[in-house]
Amino acid sequence: MDQHELRALLGAVANGEMSVDEAVLKMRSTPFDDLGFAKVDHHRGIRQGAAEVIYGAGKTPEQITAIAENMLNNGQKTVLITRMSGEAAELLSSRLGDKFTYHEIARVGIAGVMPDPWGDSTVVVATGGTSDMPVAEEAALTAEALGCRVTRLYDVGVSGIHRLFAHSADIFGAKVIVAVAGMEGALASVIGGLADCPVIAVPTSVGYGASFNGLSALLSMLNSCASGVSVVNIDNGFGAGYLAGMINHI
């Protein structure tokens, strides 16, 4: 149950469509389930507005499948799984069939159904290059799983800045922008100097030796002279997409 469902439940009680006892019964489900290897948090949506997400790295396919099925069986409509291996995706697909989708580039799995976009605002996800797409897709899919409308602007980096300017209307109309770039990470500063909305910078580990697996882009973004630019960790598309979703729903 998330905050929207909780409000609907309380509204039904206030309107006389549901009794207090029925509402209490619906809300009395265990706050978490102990699976032995994981304690699945079913009340996170009520507390934080977004349900728990499965971080797939380091978990076995069997563990991921058990957690996802537990979430779905407890009423979670959309289960987001990040850093998911193809092996885990095959197992979950065999169990859920068309109720599961695997996005190979982003290594993201979606169990259940994607929500319809909420509101009229848009999250823009932009990349410096095509090589940044895996991280960008993780961000975009995360935002979409949170009910955001997402516009993707890929390969619009500073080496051909006119490609970004061709999408000025998207930049100026966004509620929040996620700027994903490796190498020197300059894209975030450029977008930050154009946009009147928050910009979330995501450094990627794309680049040659002196990029130090994304550290160079991270430091460039942290030192951006453009106001309104915040920075998440290297390759953390999920963190950027989640934060963008929170900002978009304010």
N, C-alpha and C positions, 0 to 999 in steps of 0.2 A: 504494500500500500504506500502511495506517495502522498504529498500534501494536497494535490488536487482531488484525489480519491477520498482523503480524510474530510476535506471541506464538503464534498458531495454527500458523504455519509452523515455528517452533522446537519447539513441542510435538509436531508430527508427526515431526520428526527424532528427538526424545527418545524417542518411543514406537515408533520403528522403522517408521512408516508412510511415511516419505519418506527417501531417501538424502541424505547431505550434499551430493553433487554436484547432485542435483535442487534442493535448497534454494538452493545457490549460484547456479545457473542462473536461478532465479526472482527472486533478489535483485540480479542483475547488470544489470538494466535501467538505462539511463543515468539518472543523478541528475537531469538536466534535458535538455530538448530545445530547441535554438536554432532558432526559426522565423524569425529575421532581425529581426522587429519585437518579439519577445517570447522570453524564456527561461523555459520552463514547468518549474516545480519539482515533480518527481514524488516526491521523498523528504520533502516537508514533513510529510506525515502521520506518518512514522516519527519525525521530530525533535520535532514539536510536538503530535502527537495529532490534528490536523485538517488536511485537505488544503488546497491553495491555493485561493483564491477569486478570481474574476475581477471586477475593478472596471470596470464597463462605460463610465462617463463618459469621454469623450475618445478612446475606441476606435471604429473603424469597425465596421459590422456584419460585414464580412468577417474582420476581425481577431478579433472575439469568437467567431465561428463556428469559425475555425481553431484557436483556443486550446481551446475547449470540446471539439471533436472529438479533438484531440490528447490531452486528459486522459482522455476516455472510452476511447480506443483503448489507453491505457496502464493500464487497469484501475481508474480512479477511478469509483466507483459513483454518487456524487452530486456534481454540479458546480453550485456556487452562483454566480450572476451578479448583482451589485448594480448599481443605477443604470443599468439597461438600457433603451434606447429601444424604442419599439414597432417601429421599422424593423428593428432588430437581432433582435428577437423573431420577426418574420415570417420573416426569412431562416433563423434557426436552426430554427424550427418546420418550414419546408419541407424541411430536411435531416434532421431527427430524427423528425418525425412525433409519435407519441404518447409518445415518450421525452423530450419537452420540454414544460414548463408555464410559462406566463407569468402573473405576478400583477401586473396593471396598476396597482393602487393603490400598491403598494410599489415598483413598477418592478424587480421581482426575477424572474429566470428560474431555473428548476431543470431542468438536463439530467441524464438518468439517472433514478434512483429515489430517493425519500425513504427514509431509514433508519427502522426501527421504533424507538420510544422505548426508551431504555436506562434500566433501573432503575425505581424506583417514585416518585422525587421529581419535583417539578413546578416549572417556571419560570412565574411570573405576569408578564404584560405588561399594565400599566394605563396609561390615558391620561386626561389632564385633560378633553379634549373630542374630538369627532368629527374635528375638523380636524387632530388629531395622529395620526390613524390611519395615514397613509402611512409615517411614521417608525416607528410602533409595529409595523406589519406587517413592515417590514424587519427589525426586531429579532426578532419572533416567528418568521418564516420562517428566519432565520439559526439560531436556537436549535433549531428543528425539523430543519434540515439537519444539525445536529451530534448528532442523536439524542436531543433533549430532548422531554419531554412539556410542552406549553405550554397555559396557561389565559389567555384574553384577557378583560380587564375594561376595556371602552371607555366613555368619557364618564362618568367617576366623579370629576370634579374638585371643587375646594373650593367652588365656587359652589352646589353641592347635595351637601354632604358626606354626607348620609344615603345617597346612592347607593353610596358607597364602603363605609360600615358594613354595608350589606346583603350584602356579600361578605366579611365578617370571616373566615369559615371558610377561604376561599381565601387570604387574606392570612396567617393564622396557620399554614396548612399548607404554605406555599411553602418551597422550598429557597433560592431567590433571586428577587428582584422587580425588574423593570425599570419605572421610573416615567417616563412620557413626558409632558411638558407644556410649553406655551408661556406666553404672557402673563407672569405673575409667577413661574411655576414652583413654586408652593407645594405641589403634590401630593407631591413627593419627601419633603419634610419631614414631612408628615402621615403618609405611609406609614412613613417611618423611625421615627416615634414610636410606631407600632403593632406593627411586625414584629420578630421575633427573628432574622431572617436578613439577609444583605447586601442592600442596596438600590442599584441602579445607576440614577442619575438621567440622563435625556436631555433637555436643553433643546431646544425646537424654535423655528423662526423664525416661529411663529404669533403674531400680536398686532398691535396698532396701533403708531403711530409711535414712541412712547417705549419700546417693547419692543426697538428697535434690532435687528430681525431675529434675535432670540433671545439677544442679549447680556444683556438684563435677566434672563431666566430662568436663563441660565448663572451669572450672579453670585449670584442668589438661592440656587441649588442649591449653589454653592461655599461660601456662607456659612451653610448649613443648621446649625441647632443640634442636629439629631437625629444621634445617633451611628450609625455603620455605613452612612452614605450616601457613595457615590463618584460621580463625575461624568465623563461622556464629552463629546465635542465637540458643538456645535450640530448637530442633525439626524442625528447619527451612530447610527442604529438598528443598523447592522451591528456597530459596535464594542461596543455594549451587549449585543446578542444573542450575540456571540462570547464575551465575558467571562462572561455568564450561563451559557453552555454549559460553559466551563472550570470554573466554580465548581460547577455541578450534577454534574459527573463526578468531583469529588474524593471 
